[in-house]
Amino acid sequence: HVEDIQLLSESNRVAAVFLMSSAGNRKVSISAFMSETGKAFGWNTIKSNCFSVERTDAGFIFRGRGLGHGVGLCQYGAMALAKRGWKADQILKFYYPGASLEKAEER
């Protein structure tokens, strides 16, 4: 069983996971790690590669800081706002304050 986990990060996102156990240590890519944890614990257990991990007496606690792409918009949050009656431009202004929507020029 896994005794410790170290996260190998790039730009505040986990790029790989270093698993340490009595059977040996191994480096696992983040895509392989998320695939295996998804199969074992459910696909929504670790939702993005923006997380931290803490070792406890009971095991490991993973704390996420995002839901996927790292662009700042939470799809679940946006959907909840839309169900409350918010329009697309209101939702975008909420997630991207100071940004403006403009029609693209046709070429």
HELIX and SHEET records of a PDB file:
HELIX    1   1 ILE A   30  PHE A   41  1                                  12    
HELIX    2   2 GLN A   75  LYS A   83  1                                   9    
HELIX    3   3 ALA A   88  TYR A   95  1                                   8    
SHEET    1   A 3 VAL A   2  GLU A  10  0                                        
SHEET    2   A 3 ARG A  13  SER A  21 -1                                        
SHEET    3   A 3 GLY A  24  SER A  29 -1                                        
SHEET    1   B 2 PHE A  51  THR A  56  0                                        
SHEET    2   B 2 GLY A  59  GLY A  64 -1                                        
END                                                                             
